[in-house]
Structure formats: structure tokens, C-alpha cells
Amino acid sequence: MRVLIVEDDARIAADIAEVLQASGFRAELAADGEEAWFRGGTEDYDVIVLDLGLPRLDGLTVLRRWRGEGVTAPVLVLSARGTWIERVEGIDAGADDYLPKPFEMAELVARARALVRRSAGHPATLERAGPLALDLGRMSATLDGRPVSLTPLEFRLVSHLALHRGRPVPPTELLERLYGDDDSRDSNAVEAVVARLRRKLGPNVIETRRGFGYLLADP
């Protein structure tokens, strides 16, 4: 799951990124409205966390531009003020959810996950693929009812496949979801993660469609 964090306070942005990455997201940062507008309009994100008090271009203007340009990624708005008038303005501009500062990180993670599930058409936190069950809320997996230990990278990959059941996911898309901007984007990295998952989950849980990508096998 790929998230864009738009926050001009470097400490807050780093804290949010750390928590979301520990929860299975691939976090990217934008520190001002101009950068956020460009990245949100040219990149594909599963969810965007948007602060309203931004330099160069305020958050509401960025959000209105995104929606006017057809950007459909769910947006969780953050604001230090949190008045009801501002909340209405945010919703009118196209926000999907609103979280006033200060907030608990656990609530931010829960709301971000809920927005991703809702936008993908998966309101439940539990995803199943034959003997495999993924709890997207707890970031845990079971196979035939027995717990399976997955690294955050492995969980990101298999959960992305679960949220896009029924279609092969190309390696380029998986690379975008798994790795940060400064990480290697070698397609062999995806193959390595898939190989580890097959060793843990069994060889038939993840299928390869040559020339198309990977998908979870039908039960």
C-alpha cells in the first residue's frame, strides 16, 4: 500500500512515515503544496495524508486541484485547527476523512487502512485466498488456521495482491508499493519476495502469469 504524506513539519512527517511503514505502508513525503500537487497528480497512491497548513500552496487548494484533475485517491486531511467550518471546507473540497491535531498514531493508521479498504471495495479487514487468511488491521497472516510470520515487506506484497484479487499485478506496480524512492527498483527484488512467500505459504498460493504479473490463486 502506497501512501503520500504531505506535512511541512519534518518531525511530524517522519513520525507518521515511521508508523505507517511499520504498519505495512510504503511511505513517501512531500513538504509543501506545490510538490504535493505535482506528486499526487502524477503518481498512483493508495491513500494520501494531507496537512492543510502548507507553504507555497495550502492544502485545500491542493485538494481542490487534485479532484478537479480527476485524482481519485482517498485523502485523509490533517489540521491543527479542527474547527467545524474547516471540516466542512475539507469535505467540500473532496476529503474522504478528517483527523484534527493532535491525534493518536494508532487512529491515523486505522483510518488510513479503512480508506484503502473502502476505495478497493473491501470493507472487511479480513481477506482470504484458499487456506491463506490476512488480517489487514493486525498485519497478521494464518495458513490453514496456523499463524505465519511475515516480514513487513512480505505482508505488503501479499496484501496488495489480496486487495486486487482477480487480476495479475505487474512487477512494476508491486515495486512501487514495496519500496521507497531511494530503494532499488530491480524487478529481481519482487521475485525474491515472492520466492520467500512461496516458501512460507506453499508454492501454489501465488501464481505467475508470464508477461502479466502475479496474483493470488483461486481457492
C-alpha positions in Angstrom: 0.0 0.0 0.0 1.5 3.3 -1.1 0.9 6.4 0.9 1.8 10.1 0.2 2.3 12.1 3.5 2.0 15.8 2.9 3.3 17.6 6.0 5.7 20.6 6.3 6.8 19.7 9.9 9.7 17.4 9.3 9.5 15.7 12.7 5.7 15.0 12.4 6.2 13.8 8.9 8.9 11.4 9.9 6.9 10.1 12.8 3.9 9.4 10.6 6.0 7.8 8.0 7.7 5.5 10.6 4.4 4.4 12.0 2.7 3.8 8.6 5.7 1.9 7.3 5.7 -0.3 10.4 2.0 -1.0 9.6 2.7 -2.2 6.0 2.6 1.0 4.0 5.2 2.3 1.7 5.5 6.0 2.7 6.6 8.9 0.6 6.9 12.6 1.7 6.1 16.0 0.3 6.9 19.1 2.4 4.9 21.8 0.5 1.8 22.3 -1.5 3.4 22.6 -4.9 5.3 19.3 -4.5 2.2 17.6 -3.2 0.1 18.8 -6.1 2.6 17.5 -8.6 3.2 14.2 -7.0 -0.4 13.5 -6.2 -1.3 14.3 -9.8 1.4 12.3 -11.5 1.8 9.2 -9.2 -0.6 6.5 -8.1 -1.2 6.3 -4.4 -3.5 4.1 -2.3 -4.1 6.9 0.2 -2.9 10.4 0.8 -2.4 12.0 4.3 -2.7 15.8 3.7 -2.0 18.6 6.2 -3.8 21.8 5.4 -1.3 24.3 6.7 1.3 24.1 3.9 3.8 26.5 2.4 3.7 27.6 -1.2 0.1 26.2 -1.7 -2.4 25.5 1.0 -3.8 22.0 1.5 -7.4 22.9 0.5 -6.2 24.4 -2.8 -4.1 21.2 -3.5 -7.1 19.0 -2.7 -9.4 21.0 -5.0 -6.9 20.8 -7.8 -6.5 17.1 -7.4 -10.2 16.5 -7.5 -10.6 18.9 -10.4 -8.0 17.0 -12.3 -9.6 13.6 -11.7 -7.3 12.3 -8.9 -9.4 9.7 -7.1 -7.0 8.5 -4.3 -8.7 8.7 -0.9 -7.4 11.7 1.1 -7.2 11.9 4.9 -7.0 15.5 5.9 -5.0 16.6 9.0 -5.3 20.1 10.6 -4.1 21.7 13.7 -7.3 23.9 14.0 -10.0 21.3 13.5 -13.0 23.7 13.6 -16.3 22.5 12.2 -16.1 25.2 9.4 -12.7 23.9 8.3 -14.0 20.3 8.4 -16.9 21.3 6.1 -14.5 23.0 3.8 -12.3 20.0 3.6 -15.2 17.6 2.9 -16.5 20.0 0.2 -13.1 20.1 -1.4 -13.0 16.3 -1.7 -11.6 14.9 1.5 -12.6 11.4 2.4 -11.8 11.7 6.2 -10.7 14.3 8.6 -8.4 14.0 11.7 -7.7 17.1 13.9 -4.3 17.5 15.5 -3.2 16.4 18.0 -4.1 12.8 17.2 -3.1 9.3 18.2 -0.9 7.5 15.6 -3.0 4.3 16.1 -6.1 6.2 15.0 -4.3 7.6 11.9 -3.2 4.1 10.9 -6.7 2.7 11.4 -8.3 5.5 9.3 -5.7 5.2 6.6 -6.3 1.4 6.4 -10.1 1.9 6.3 -9.8 4.3 3.4 -7.7 1.9 1.4 -10.1 -1.0 2.0 -13.1 1.2 1.2 -11.6 2.5 -2.1 -10.6 -1.0 -3.1 -14.1 -2.3 -2.4 -13.0 -4.3 0.6 -14.9 -3.1 3.7 -13.7 -6.0 5.9 -10.3 -6.3 7.4 -10.0 -10.0 6.7 -9.0 -11.3 3.3 -9.0 -14.9 2.3 -7.4 -16.9 -0.5 -7.9 -20.6 0.0 -6.0 -21.7 3.1 -4.5 -18.2 3.5 -6.2 -15.6 5.7 -4.8 -12.0 6.0 -5.9 -9.7 8.8 -5.2 -6.2 7.3 -5.9 -4.5 10.6 -3.4 -6.5 12.7 -1.0 -7.2 9.8 -1.1 -10.9 10.6 -1.5 -14.0 8.5 -2.6 -17.6 9.0 -2.3 -20.6 6.8 -4.9 -23.4 7.5 -5.6 -21.6 10.8 -1.9 -21.6 11.9 0.0 -18.3 12.3 2.6 -17.5 9.7 5.4 -15.0 10.4 5.7 -12.5 7.5 8.1 -9.5 7.3 6.5 -6.1 6.6 7.8 -6.3 3.0 6.2 -9.8 2.5 2.9 -8.6 4.1 2.8 -5.6 1.8 3.2 -7.7 -1.3 0.7 -10.4 -0.4 -1.9 -7.9 1.0 -1.7 -5.8 -2.2 -2.4 -9.0 -4.2 -5.3 -9.7 -1.9 -6.7 -6.2 -2.4 -6.5 -6.6 -6.2 -7.9 -10.1 -6.5 -8.9 -11.3 -9.9 -6.2 -9.5 -11.9 -2.4 -10.1 -12.4 -0.4 -7.4 -10.7 2.6 -6.4 -12.8 6.1 -6.3 -11.1 6.4 -2.6 -11.7 3.2 -1.9 -9.7 4.5 -4.1 -6.9 7.8 -2.3 -6.9 6.0 1.0 -6.4 4.1 -0.4 -3.4 7.1 -2.1 -1.8 10.0 0.2 -2.0 10.7 3.9 -1.1 12.1 6.4 -3.5 15.7 5.8 -2.5 15.4 2.0 -2.7 16.4 -0.3 -5.6 13.7 -0.8 -8.2 15.2 -4.0 -9.6 12.4 -6.4 -10.6 14.5 -9.2 -9.2 13.6 -7.8 -5.7 10.0 -8.6 -6.3 10.9 -12.1 -7.5 12.9 -12.6 -4.3 10.0 -11.6 -2.0 7.6 -13.8 -4.0 10.1 -16.7 -3.6 10.2 -16.2 0.2 6.4 -16.1 0.4 6.1 -19.3 -1.6 8.5 -21.0 0.8 6.3 -19.8 3.8 2.9 -20.2 2.2 3.3 -23.0 -0.2 4.2 -23.0 -4.0 0.6 -22.6 -5.2 -0.7 -19.7 -3.2 0.8 -17.0 -5.6 0.5 -17.7 -9.3 2.8 -16.2 -12.0 1.2 -15.1 -15.3 4.0 -14.8 -17.7 4.1 -11.3 -19.2 1.4 -10.0 -16.9 2.4 -10.4 -13.2 1.4 -12.2 -10.0 -1.9 -13.0 -8.4 -3.3 -15.0 -5.6 -4.6 -18.4 -6.7 -8.3 -19.1 -6.6 -9.4 -21.2 -3.7 
